[in-house]
């Protein structure tokens, strides 16, 4: 069973990924979780929850209707893909839409998450790409630097500030 997809909202003509359903139990905002008196277990749990929801959305969208990823990029977003960099939501989406492979499935093997200040997180993912027609999966590593925008209703809208993607091939 696939996890439920986060909602998206329109603000000033821009679609935003809203992870507010993660706060359905009215948990404190991430910035409050970073206060020194809070336990690191609570902080890790909050950031891991955001990261897991984000990654589920990202890889489901990448492996399916890739156009849905547009909501997690902004004009100041930057993607480094196999050493080549592009900046801006439109350029990133063009790059992702024009990748030369058919059906693909991401398999996540490891995920590491850390807070960056009180409004961002960094996520490191390793895993395998299962590409239709290929005999063996290809390893990959991917890093996301996510920033949080609070919308007018107090909901969290996480977006990709920086993204780095590399294929990992076995060493001969």
C-alpha positions in Angstrom: 0.0 0.0 0.0 1.4 3.4 -1.0 1.5 6.1 1.7 -0.9 9.0 1.2 0.4 11.8 -0.8 0.9 15.2 0.7 -1.5 18.0 -0.3 -0.5 20.8 -2.5 -1.7 24.4 -2.3 -1.7 27.4 -4.7 -0.2 30.6 -3.4 0.2 33.6 -5.7 0.0 31.3 -8.7 2.7 28.9 -7.4 2.0 25.3 -6.3 3.5 24.4 -3.0 4.0 20.9 -1.4 2.2 21.1 1.9 3.4 18.6 4.5 0.9 19.9 7.1 -0.9 16.6 7.3 2.3 15.5 9.2 1.2 17.9 11.9 -2.3 16.5 12.2 -1.8 15.8 15.9 -0.8 19.4 16.3 2.8 18.7 17.0 5.0 21.7 17.7 6.5 23.5 14.7 10.0 22.3 13.7 11.5 25.6 14.9 10.1 24.9 18.3 11.6 21.4 18.2 15.1 23.0 17.8 15.0 24.8 21.1 17.8 23.5 23.4 15.4 22.1 26.1 13.8 19.7 23.6 15.3 16.2 23.4 17.3 15.2 20.3 15.0 12.2 19.9 12.0 14.5 19.3 14.1 16.6 16.9 15.2 13.5 15.0 11.7 12.1 14.8 10.3 15.4 13.4 13.0 15.8 10.7 12.8 12.1 9.8 9.0 12.3 9.5 9.3 15.3 7.1 12.1 13.6 5.2 10.2 10.4 4.8 7.1 12.1 3.6 9.1 14.3 1.2 11.0 11.3 -0.2 7.9 9.2 -0.7 6.3 12.1 -2.7 9.5 12.8 -4.6 10.3 9.2 -5.7 6.6 8.3 -6.4 6.4 11.4 -8.6 9.7 10.8 -10.3 8.8 7.2 -11.1 5.4 8.2 -12.3 3.9 11.6 -13.2 7.2 13.5 -13.1 5.5 16.9 -13.8 4.2 16.8 -10.2 7.8 17.5 -9.0 7.4 21.1 -10.2 5.8 22.1 -6.9 9.0 21.4 -4.9 11.3 23.6 -7.0 11.6 27.4 -6.9 13.5 29.9 -9.1 16.4 29.8 -6.7 16.6 25.9 -6.7 19.7 24.3 -8.1 20.2 20.7 -9.4 23.6 19.1 -10.0 22.9 16.0 -12.1 26.0 13.8 -12.9 28.2 16.9 -12.7 26.1 19.2 -14.8 24.2 22.0 -13.0 20.9 23.7 -13.8 19.2 26.5 -11.8 15.6 27.5 -11.6 12.3 25.4 -11.5 11.7 25.6 -15.3 15.3 24.5 -16.2 15.2 21.7 -13.6 11.9 20.4 -14.8 13.1 20.4 -18.4 16.1 18.4 -17.4 14.1 15.8 -15.4 11.4 15.5 -18.1 14.1 14.9 -20.8 16.1 12.1 -19.1 16.8 9.3 -21.5 15.2 6.3 -19.9 11.8 4.7 -19.9 10.1 3.1 -16.9 12.1 3.6 -13.7 11.7 2.7 -10.1 13.8 4.1 -7.2 14.7 1.8 -4.3 15.9 3.6 -1.2 18.5 1.7 0.8 19.7 4.3 3.3 18.5 7.7 4.4 20.3 10.2 6.6 18.7 13.4 7.8 20.0 16.4 9.7 18.6 19.8 10.6 20.1 23.0 9.1 19.2 25.9 11.3 15.5 26.1 12.2 14.0 26.2 8.7 15.9 23.6 6.6 17.0 20.0 6.5 19.6 18.0 4.5 18.8 14.5 3.3 21.3 12.0 1.9 19.9 9.0 0.1 21.6 5.9 -1.4 19.8 3.3 -3.3 19.3 1.7 -6.7 17.6 2.6 -9.9 15.7 -0.2 -11.5 15.4 0.7 -15.2 13.1 -1.2 -17.5 15.1 -3.3 -19.9 18.3 -3.3 -17.8 19.6 -6.5 -16.3 20.9 -5.0 -13.1 20.0 -2.1 -10.9 22.3 0.9 -10.9 23.4 2.4 -7.6 22.7 6.1 -6.9 23.3 8.7 -4.3 21.2 11.9 -3.9 21.4 14.8 -1.5 18.5 17.2 -0.9 18.8 20.6 0.9 15.1 21.4 1.8 13.9 24.7 3.0 10.6 25.3 4.8 8.1 28.1 4.0 5.3 28.7 6.3 2.1 29.5 4.4 -0.6 32.0 5.5 -2.4 29.1 7.3 0.7 28.1 9.3 1.3 25.0 7.2 4.8 23.9 6.2 5.7 24.0 2.5 9.0 22.2 2.0 10.9 22.9 -1.3 14.3 21.9 -2.8 16.9 24.6 -2.4 19.8 22.3 -3.6 19.8 18.8 -5.0 22.8 16.7 -6.1 22.4 13.4 -7.9 25.1 10.8 -8.9 25.0 7.3 -10.3 27.3 4.9 -8.5 29.1 2.3 -10.5 31.2 -0.6 -9.1 34.9 0.0 -8.8 36.8 -2.3 -11.2 
